[in-house]
Amino acid sequence: MTGKNAQAYVYDPGGNMSDMDGEPFGYGAGNRLTSYGGQALTYDADGNMTYGPLGGAFAHFEYDGPTVANVRAIAYERRLPVMSAE
């Protein structure tokens, strides 16, 4: 990719994106994303992300049930780099 919107992507041997434009991704057991840009992500006992990236920002998630289909609240924090297909 070249030009004004070019982004650099790096993948680990397991096929996980490990870096995007200098922002590292970390993975744990089962290839679950554990960090992005040096910021730790958190999960509840059901495996739902309770803090992590969403729509270009970090967000806190709350759930009414055991699956992501039951998300009831999202609170945004800091902005993230935006991925582009161009």
N, C-alpha and C positions, 0 to 999 in steps of 0.2 A: 504494500500500500504506500502510495506517495502523495504528496501534496499537503495542503494546509490542515486537513483533518486526519492525516496519517497517525496511526497508533501502533505501538510495538507490543506484540503479544509473545509470551514465552510459556511453553508447556512442559510439565514434568514427564518422566517416563510412563506414568500411568494415564496420561492424556488430560490431566487437570491443568487449567490455566494457572501458572505459578507467578506470573508477573504481567501487569498491564501498565505500560508507560511509567515504570519505576515503582508502581504500587504492588507490593508482594501479596500473594495469596498463600495461606497456610491450610493444610488439611490434616485431619486426624483419622481415627479408625473408620473404615468403611468409606473413605474418601469424602468425609463430611467436611465442609468448609469450616475452619476454626478461627481464621483471622483474615483480615483484608486491610492492606495499608498499615500494618502494625497494630491495628485495633482488634481486640479479641471479640469474637461473636459468642453469644450464649444461647443455650437451648433448655427447654423444660424437660421434665421426666418422660414426656411422650415423644421427645425428639423434635418438637416444633421450635423454630428459631424465635427467641425472645428479644434478641438484640442483633441487628445486622444491617447489611446494605439493602436499600430499596429505592428505586427511582432516582439515583444520583445522590442519595443522602444516607446517613445511618439513622435507623429507626428502632424504637421499642415496640414490640408486638404483644398484645394480650389476646387470649383465646377464651371462648365460652365452652369449648369442648376439646376433645383429644386430637383433633386434626386441624391442619391449616385452613380447611374449609370453614372453620369456626372462628376465624380472626374477627375480633370485635373492636380493637383500638390500635391505632398506629400513631406514634409520636415521633416526628422527624428531628434529627440533630444535624451534624455537619455534612456538608456537600462532599460528593465523591467525583472522581473523573467520569465523564460520560463516555460510554462505548458507542462507537459509530460504525456503521456498515460501509461507509464511503471510503 
